[in-house]
Amino acid sequence: MKRMRKTEECNICKSNKFKVLVPRDVYWNGWINDVVRCLECELVFRVFLPENKIISWTYKSQLSNSPDYPADLSPGRVAILTECANCISRFRNLNRILDVGAGTGFFLKICKEKRWGVWGVEKNIHLVEIADREHDIKIKNGNYEDTNFPENFFDVVSFLNVIEHLSDPLAALKKAYYLLRPGGGILLRFPNASFHVPLYILSRKISKLPGKIKFNKSSVIYHYAYSNKTIKRCLTNIGFRNIILKNSATLHQKNSSINIYRPCITFGLNKILANLVHRLSFGNLYIGSSLIVTANK
């Protein structure tokens, strides 16, 4: 067990006691960090080490590798975004949705087709331009933290594969609670820590074995890794109620953490197993690679 500095406290429970799961790991931008688990609430996150140097990086050079870039919107990803849009129909009242980290605006395009009034915020100007050009969706360019929407303004605030990247997810979710009307809902989709953390640890061990098994360090453990347990605790502490979780469909990605079997086999087996166990457990076991969560204010 190690004790963190004040600036490295757990984002959910503010504890500074943690267990190191992966020491001196390399993040996608080259920063050195420890992957840790909070001993109080079990949130998994990265503690970045003092010797890090800022690496120059822009979305513009990476657009062709983005799964949300128009040319790479596979039928599977479109189906997932459509599923997310279907999850929020029960919250419709004022007919307003805000998508945080809206990217190229494809999710808002689907919502607009379902007659939602759509708002979005995205800090990368290149993605904002794509949303306007490709989907005719107007997205505010800037930081979500700096927006000044009125209190109780939205039916829904969505974070699709966003909260795991934020520096302060708790503050972002608290702001969403402020922006939602009473009875409005939050929509989250994120990589499932219960799936990815053990896989990442295993893949690191396998990569050290002799042979030609390749290990890609572009893992899906981002700044934070939430499980069903930690996201429930986080939302409940803020004041959200009626928390509903479901396993989300699995998509093979180019930058897979571990390449042992053919992608079609891992995709099929994982999806079948996740769906089977979820059904047999009456929806109480969440082992999919991603989770979709909704909750009411």
N, C-alpha and C positions, 0 to 999 in steps of 0.2 A: 504494500500500500504506500502511496505517496500523497503528500499534501500539496495542494496547489497554492500559488500566489493569489491574492485577492482578485486580480484581473483575469484569473483562469478558473473562476468558480463555475459551477454547473448552471446552465441557463434556466433550468426548471426550478430546482430546489435551493440553489445558491450554496450548496455544500462545496467544500474545498478538499474533500477526500475522494480519491479515485484509485482505480486499478489500471495499470498500463497493460493494454492488450497487444499492441504492436509498437515497439520502441523505434524511434528514429525512422519513421516511414517517410516516403517521398510523395508529396502531394502533386497533383497534375501540373501545377505551375512551378515546380521545382523547390518549393519550401519544405524544410525538414520539420517533422512534427511527431508527437506521440499520439497514437490512437488510444483513448482511455474510456473507461466505464465508471460513471458515478456510483459510489458505494451506497448512496442514499436512495436514489430514484432509478438507477440503472441506465440513464441516458448515456449514449455513446457519442463521443465527439473528439475532435482533434485539438491538441494543445500545441500551438506553433512555438518553436524554439527560438531563442534570442538571436542565433547566428544566421537567421534567414536574411536573404537579400531580396529586394523587390525585383520581380521578373517582369519585363515588359511583355504585354500580351493584349491582343484585341480580338473582339468577336469577328471583326471583318475578315481576318485571315483564316478564321475557322468556320465560316458560314457553310462551306461545302460539306463539312462533317457534322453539321447540326441536324438532328432528326426532325426539327421543326421547319427547316428550310423547305420552301414549296416543292423543289424537285425531289426531296426525300420523304415526302409524306406518304408512307406506305398505307395500304388498306388497313393493316393492323393498328397503326397509330391513329388513323382516322376513326376506327371503331372505338378505341379507348376514349378519345376526346368526345365522341358522340355519347358514349356511356356516361361520362362525367356530366355532360349537358343534360342528360335525362335524369340524373340524380337530384337536380335542383328544381324540378318542376313544382314540387310541393311547397317551395318557398315563395312562389310568385305572388306578388301583391302590388307593390309599387312599380314592378316591371323593370327593375334596375339591377345590373350586375357589374361588379368591378373585378377585373382579372389582374392580379399582381404578378409582375414578371411576364407580361403578356406575349413577349417574343414577337413572332411574325403575325400574331393576331388570328391564327386559324381557329382556336377555340372560340374566340369572340365571334368569328364568322358563323360558326355553327349556331351559337346562341342567337345571333341576329336573325338567322334563317328561321329560328323558332319564335321570332317576334319579341325577343328581349331588347330592351334598351341597353346598350353596351358601353362601358367605360373600361379603359385599360391604362396601365402605367408600365413603362419599360425604360430602363436607364440606358440601353444601347440604341443610339440613333440609327444605326444601320438596320436593325430589326424593325424599328418604327417605320422607316422608309419602305421596307418590304411589305409591312402590313398595309400601308397606304396604297402602294403600287399593285400588289398582287391580290389583295382581298378587299380593298376599299374600306378598311377599318382605320379610324382615327384613334391613335393611342398617344397619351401624354408621355413625352420624353422627360425623364427625370427619376428621382428617387422616391419610392413609395413613402418613406419616412417624412418627406418634405411636402406631401400633398395636403391640401386643406379642404377636403370634402366635408360637408356638414354632418353633424351627428345624426344618427338614425336615418341615413339617406338611402342605403342600399338594401335590397332583398337578400343579396348574396355577395360575399367576397370570396374569391377563389385564389388558391395558391397551388398551381399544378407543377410539381417537381421544382419547387422554389424554396420552401422553408429550410430544406437541408443545406442550402447554400448561404443563407443569411448569417450575418454576424450576431444578430440578436433576434432570434425567432420569437421569443416570448413577447418582446415589445411590439413586433409586427402583428402578432395575433391579438394582443390587447387593443391595438389600434383598429383592427378589423371589428372587434367587439363594439367599439365606440361608433364605428361607421354603420353598423347594421341596425336596422329598425328592430324593435322588440318582436321576437318571433322569427326574425330573419335567420339565414343560415350561412355557415362557413363551409367551404368545399376544399378539401386537401387531397393531393395525391403525392406520394413520396416513396422512395425505396424502403423496403421493410428491413429493419436492422436484424430481425430474427432470422432472416434468410441470408442477407449479404455479409454480415459480420463473421459468422462461422465460415462461410465460403471463402472470404478473403483471407482469413487466418490459415485455412487449409491450403489455399492456393499458394501462399507464401512458402509453406512447408514443402509442398510438391515441387515448387520451382527450384529448391535446393537439391533435389534428387538428381543423380546422373541421368543423362539422356537428352532428348530433344523436346521435352515438354516446355512450352513457352509460357511465360507469365507476363501479362500486361499490367503495368502499375496504374493505368487509368481506371482505378477502381470506382465502385459506386458507393464507397464510404466518403461522403463529402465532408463539409464542415461539421454537420450533425447527422446522426443516424437514429431515426425514431422507430420504435416498435409499437405494437398496439397498446402495450402497457404504459409506455412513456408518453405517447400522444394523448391518451385518455387522461393521465394525471395532469398534463399541461393544460388541456382544454377545460377540465373540471376546475382547476385552480383559478382560471380566469373568470369562470362563471357560465360557460357553455353547458348545455344540457341535451338530453336525447342524442347521445353520441352513437352513431351507427358506423361500423366498419365493415369493409368487404375486401376480399382479395381481388386485386386488379389483374387483368390479363398480362401475360409475360411476353415481352418482345426481345428477340435476339438483337444485340447491338454490335456494331463493328468492333468497338473497343471492349471486348469481353474480358473480364478479369482472369478467366482461366480457359485455356483452349486445349481440352483433352479429347472430347468427342466432337462429332460433326454438329454444327449449329442446329440443324433440323431435329436431331435426336434430343439434344438438351432442351430445346424449346418445347418439343412435344411431351417429353417425359415430365418436365417440371410443371407444365400447364395441367396435364392429366392428374398428376399426383396432388397438386395444390387443390384442384377442384374436388377430387375424390375425398381427401382428408377434410376439407372444409364442409362437405356435405355430411360425412359420417360423424363429424363432431357437432352437427347442428349449428354450424356457423361460428363456433367458439374457438377454433384453432386457425390462426392466421399465419400461413407459411408461404404465401405467394411472394414473388420478388418485389411487388409493390402493393401498397394499400391505398384504398380510397376511403376518405372519412368525411362524413357530414355531421353537423351539430347545430342546434338552435341557440340563439341568444335568449 
